[in-house]
Amino acid sequence: MKVQILGTGCPKCRQLEGNARKALDELGLEFELEKVSDINEIMKFGVMMTPGLAVDGEVKAVGKLLSVDEIKALIA
């Protein structure tokens, strides 16, 4: 599973990355976590507000700092 954090590095983006890592670890899933910070790459996903979360190339959330439980619900 490939999980991408879409954001330029703001505090919410960094927190989303931490929450995603914790959620994936708690679920016991094998994953690759990638931080996408280039604005042009983020726009290719159709994301105009950060942070964003994509799983296997599909955008799951935009402009919201998801909790660990919310991320687990999206992935499970």
C-alpha positions in Angstrom: 0.0 0.0 0.0 1.3 3.4 -0.9 0.2 6.3 1.3 1.0 9.9 0.2 0.8 13.0 2.4 0.1 16.0 0.2 1.4 19.2 1.7 4.1 21.8 1.6 5.4 21.1 5.1 3.0 23.1 7.3 2.4 21.9 10.9 -0.9 20.3 9.9 0.9 18.4 7.1 3.5 17.1 9.5 0.9 16.1 12.0 -1.1 14.3 9.3 2.1 12.4 8.4 2.6 11.3 12.0 -1.1 10.3 12.4 -0.9 8.3 9.1 2.2 6.5 10.2 0.7 5.6 13.6 -2.6 4.4 12.0 -0.8 2.2 9.6 1.5 0.8 12.3 -1.5 0.1 14.5 -3.3 -1.7 11.7 -0.2 -3.8 11.1 -0.2 -3.1 7.4 2.8 -3.0 5.1 3.1 0.4 3.6 5.2 3.0 1.8 4.7 6.5 3.2 5.6 9.3 0.8 5.5 13.0 1.4 4.6 15.0 -1.6 5.6 18.7 -1.1 6.0 20.0 -4.6 3.0 22.2 -5.3 2.8 21.1 -9.0 2.7 17.4 -8.0 0.0 18.1 -5.4 -2.1 19.9 -8.0 -1.8 16.8 -10.3 -3.9 15.1 -7.7 -6.5 17.8 -8.0 -5.8 19.0 -4.5 -6.1 22.8 -3.9 -6.1 22.7 -0.1 -3.6 21.0 2.1 -3.1 18.7 3.8 -4.2 15.9 1.7 -4.1 12.2 2.0 -3.9 9.7 -0.9 -3.9 5.9 -0.8 -2.7 4.1 -3.8 -3.0 7.2 -5.9 -6.6 7.9 -4.8 -7.3 11.1 -2.8 -9.1 10.2 0.4 -9.1 13.6 2.2 -8.3 17.2 1.4 -7.8 20.3 3.6 -8.4 18.4 6.9 -6.1 17.1 9.6 -7.4 13.6 10.1 -7.1 11.8 13.4 -5.5 8.4 13.7 -8.9 6.8 14.0 -10.2 8.6 10.9 -7.3 7.4 8.9 -7.8 3.8 10.1 -11.4 4.0 9.0 -10.5 5.2 5.5 -7.9 2.5 5.0 -9.5 -0.5 6.7 
